[in-house]
């Protein structure tokens, strides 16, 4: 049996239980560089645990399409994870609340061009799911020792369809 999820537009309020939306919306917090650069200051809580540090990696993920079959989610108990697209293309973000150590019912969001996300430490989420090539992202996450990946495979898949 396949269950269906309809993705919603990504908004800070809807995404707040899972982390932060990263976007240069509205007026910048301040102007820098002789007034020629707007700075949207301190937009995400980076959380890397006691024995980790922040690292920036580049990911190139194969584009997917809707409808998308969601069979697995993962989480990182030792650190937050920020996804910053390096193109203007939207991407699919899937998250799920924690339900006693297992993922609850997933939610799906479609980003607007220029939006990224920071997933809070321990948030169940789908894999990186670009909808257009080249699927290139800068990812800020924990670099350090220890296990920082848990996967959960659903008994029955979820279908995400616009």
N, C-alpha and C positions, 0 to 999 in steps of 0.2 A: 504494500500500500504506500503510495506516495502522497505526501502532504504538501500543500502549496503555501508559499509566502509571497506577498506582494511587497516589493521594496518601496520605502518611503524616501522622500528627499532628505538628505542629511541636514540636520539642524543642531545647533548647540544644545538646546533644551532636550530634544529627544535622545541625543547621544550621551548626555551628562552621566547617566549611571555607569557608562562603560569607559569614559575618558573625555578627551577634549577634541573639538573640531578645530583644525588649524586653517585659518583663512585670513586674508587681509581685507576684512569687511569694515565698512564705515571709515571714519577718519582715523589716521594713525595716532598712537599714544603720544608721539613726539616726532619732531623733525630733526634729522642729524645730517652730517656731511654738508655743512653750509646751507642747510635748508632744502637740499635736493633729494633727500631720501626719507621716506616715511618709515617709522619703526613701530610695529605692533609688538609691544614688549611682553615678555614672559607669558606666553600663551599656553604652555603645557607643563604639567608636573612630571618631570622625569624622575623615575624611581628605580634604582638599580641594586638595592640590597647592600649588605655590609661588605661583601667581598667582590663587588663588581664595579665596573666603570662604564661610562658612556662611550659608545663607538658609533661611527658612521660607516655604513656599508651601502653598496649599490646592488639592487636587485633588478633583474630583467625577467619578468614573468610572461609566460605565453598568454595571449589574450583569450578570454572566454566569451561566451555569448549567452543571452537569455533566450529561452529558459535555461537555468543553471541548476544542475543536480548537486545538492549539498549532502555529502555522505559523512563528513568528518569535520570536527572543530578541534582547536588546540588552545592551549593557554601557556603562559610563561610565568611561573610562580615567583621567579626571582627578579623580574624587571618589567618595566613598561616598554612599549614598542611603538615608535612613531613612523608613519608611512607618509612620505612627501613625494607626490608625483613630480616627475621631471618633464612632464608635458602638460598641456591644458585639457587632456582627455579625462572624462569622468571614469570612476571605477566603482565596483560593488564592494560594500563593507557589510560583513555578516558578523553579528555578535549574539551572545546568549547570556542571560543571567545565570549566576551560579545557584544550583538547587541541591544543597547538601553535598557538595563535592562533585556534582555532575552538571552538565549544561541543561538549563531549562529550554523553553521554546525559543528558537532562534528568531532574531529580527534582522531585516535586511534594509540597507540604506544605499541610495545612489548619490554619489558626490556630485557637486557642481564643478565646472572647470575651476581650477585653482584651489580646491579644498584638499586638505590632508587630514589625517586623524592621528591622535595619540591614544593608544589603548592602555588603560590602567593596568598595573601589575595584577596578574591573576585573572584577567578577563578572557572568557571563552570567546574565540573568534574563528571565522573561516580563514582559509589561506588567501594570500594576496590574489585578487581577482580583477585584473584590468579588463576592460571591455574593448580596448583598441590597442593596436601596436604603436609604439614598441614595448609598452608595459614596463617602462624604466622608472625606478623609484629610488630615492635616497631613504635609507632606514636608519633611525637612531634607536639603538637598543643596547642591552646589557652585554658586555664582554667580560667573561670571568669563568672561574671554575664551577663545577657542580652541574647537576641536572636542572635545566631550565625549560623543559618542554614536556607537556602532557598532551596526549591525543585522546579524543573520544570519538569512536565510530558509532553512528546512530544505527539502531536496529532496522529502521526503515528510513529511506532518504527523504529529504525535503526538496521540493521543486520551487525555485525562485523564478517567478515569471512576471514580467511587466504587464 
